[in-house]
Amino acid sequence: MILEVDEVENEDIENIIRLLDDKVAQGVSRIKVDVTDQEESGSVKEIHHHGRCDVGSPWATGTVRNFDC
């Protein structure tokens, strides 16, 4: 079976929507989606944090002792 490009793109879009719907159904209130060609195709990486403003901060990454104000 040969899939047309539009069919593959539609399937990808439907998969992304399903992933986001599942997260919302689980109670996730904020979602940030980054798309890159630097990762393996089809891979997903999740980052969890305990607050709204700390993603990537020294406190969230555990490197606060190396943080210089």
C-alpha positions in Angstrom: 0.0 0.0 0.0 1.4 3.4 -1.0 0.4 6.3 1.2 0.1 9.8 -0.3 1.9 12.6 1.4 -1.4 14.2 2.5 -2.5 10.9 4.1 0.8 10.7 6.1 0.5 14.3 7.2 -3.1 13.9 8.2 -2.2 10.7 10.2 0.6 12.6 12.0 -1.8 15.5 12.8 -4.4 13.1 14.1 -1.8 11.4 16.3 -0.6 14.8 17.7 -4.2 15.8 18.5 -4.8 12.5 20.2 -1.7 12.9 22.3 -2.8 16.5 23.4 -6.4 15.4 24.1 -5.1 12.5 26.3 -2.9 15.0 28.3 -5.8 17.3 28.8 -8.0 14.4 29.9 -5.3 13.5 32.5 -5.6 17.0 33.9 -2.5 18.6 32.3 -3.3 22.3 32.2 -0.4 23.7 30.3 1.4 22.1 27.3 4.3 23.3 25.3 5.1 21.6 22.1 8.5 21.9 20.3 9.1 20.3 17.0 12.6 19.6 15.8 14.4 17.7 13.1 17.3 17.1 15.6 15.5 14.1 17.3 14.6 10.7 15.9 11.4 10.8 13.9 8.4 9.8 16.0 10.2 10.4 19.4 8.5 12.2 22.2 10.2 13.7 25.3 8.3 15.0 28.3 9.6 17.4 30.9 7.7 17.7 34.2 8.0 20.4 36.7 6.4 21.5 40.0 5.5 25.1 39.1 4.5 27.3 36.2 7.6 29.4 35.9 10.5 27.1 36.6 10.9 25.0 33.4 14.6 25.0 32.6 15.5 27.1 35.6 18.3 26.2 37.9 15.7 25.2 40.6 13.9 22.9 38.2 17.1 21.3 36.8 18.7 20.8 40.2 21.6 23.1 39.4 20.7 26.0 41.7 24.0 25.6 43.6 25.8 26.6 40.3 23.5 29.5 39.7 25.1 32.9 39.9 22.8 35.9 40.3 
